[in-house]
Amino acid sequence: MSVFPETPFLGVLGGMGPLASAQFMLRLTLLTPAARDQDHLPALLWSDPRIPDRTAARLAGGEDPLPWLVRGLRGLEAAGCGAIAIPCNTAHGWIEGMRAASGLPILHIVDAAAEELARQGIHAGPIGVMGTAGTLAMRLYQDRLEARGYSCLLPTDEEMAARVSPGIALVKANDVQKAYAPLAEAASALKARGAAAVVLGCTEIPLGILAGPHAEIGLPLIDTIDALALAALRWAGR
Amino acid sequence: MSVFPETPFLGVLGGMGPLASAQFMLRLTLLTPAARDQDHLPALLWSDPRIPDRTAARLAGGEDPLPWLVRGLRGLEAAGCGAIAIPCNTAHGWIEGMRAASGLPILHIVDAAAEELARQGIHAGPIGVMGTAGTLAMRLYQDRLEARGYSCLLPTDEEMAARVSPGIALVKANDVQKAYAPLAEAASALKARGAAAVVLGCTEIPLGILAGPHAEIGLPLIDTIDALALAALRWAGR
């Protein structure tokens, strides 16, 4: 008999970007009710920032990330993981390919965001969605939120080009302070158009938003890093 | 020929505690010169908070952590890591056993702290060392710093019992805010006794110290999480 208990690890397929993955591990830890190390969740983070850019693959003919995603999944499966969390919204555009390649359950980040909307008492109304151009083009949020009875408000093409995409790139370059203003402006524009809440549907966005006075934006913001961490804790029965 | 480049992953043997491991990943990312995801280091974090308490094992006959540490090392080796960083000072008391079980180089956190002292221009003088009771009893810092010509100042038994050990336990229970005061008081006491700098020689301690107005302590503090992240970046040639 092994000395080791059978509790499986949570597998975290990350590096997309690496700061968002690290923040996911931090928030997973801080959201866990724990009095000592041994109360926390065992977790393995596969942080491979070399995974080809998801938006470039979808919109600009860039290298396919799927073989890299599958490599990480298989590494996590071999190491003893029981479920997978992927703290990158855009990567969920390849979820069918990943599910075909691995038997492990994948906790879907859009479902986690929808559960967080409900948990915060937001059951209807237009929901603003900020994300990468790839995530919005693949309708990752629109289809799943509309199936739950929400309608979606998206940034305009101009807002994407001038605010959301540059804000995301600044976080990937470690410049979270500078990322705040363009991201907050994009969220405020969605509020002005009637959003009841805004989903920060790219895991870089909460890092930029949290680096500034985000309470001033004045509407509920759904942090998809926290939402996915809470989904992982539910999977683990915490 | 594989589609994947041969760059090895940095292996991070963590979960001791999990917040310190997550902070290590965050600092490793933020300390990397990078303009986009693909410029960052591939890294695997094995976060197993169930690894038996190191201080209890050394001082109170608790369960031996070595089989758990070796399990993590072997998992990281199998997944394709090229070197190991362990963001837990006390775990380095088992480094001979770990080195006997794995061929991977282990970046020693005490050497990383000593390199950080030198990088900050501190080449002599009494160095205050805060750590777990296990780390101090095993002389992990004293022997290695004295070999480099430093002398060491340690908290008294009363300071350990009333300030350092409770501060560390508060971080492990996610209460970084409350951890600040006792940890800062212990650092100030070492300063009052003549320390030229204080090594935060337990990876929970920087988390507590950074949660409060640490500049007020008024002497160089060596953050062993940052020191180890910088050593990992040197290993990777960054």
Interface residues (C-beta under 8 A of the other chain):
Chain A: V3 F4 P5 T7 F9 G15 M16 G17 P18 L19 S21 A22 Q23 M25 L26 L28 T29 L30 T32 A34 A35 R36 D37 Q38 D39 H40 L41 P42 A43 L44 L45 W46 S47 D48 P49 R50 I51 D53 P67 W68 R71 G75 A78 A79 G80 A169 K172 A173 N174
Chain B: V3 F4 P5 T7 F9 G15 M16 G17 P18 L19 S21 A22 Q23 M25 L26 L28 T29 L30 T32 A34 A35 R36 D37 Q38 D39 H40 L41 P42 A43 L44 L45 W46 S47 D48 P49 R50 I51 P52 D53 P67 W68 R71 G75 A78 A79 G80 A169 K172 A173 N174
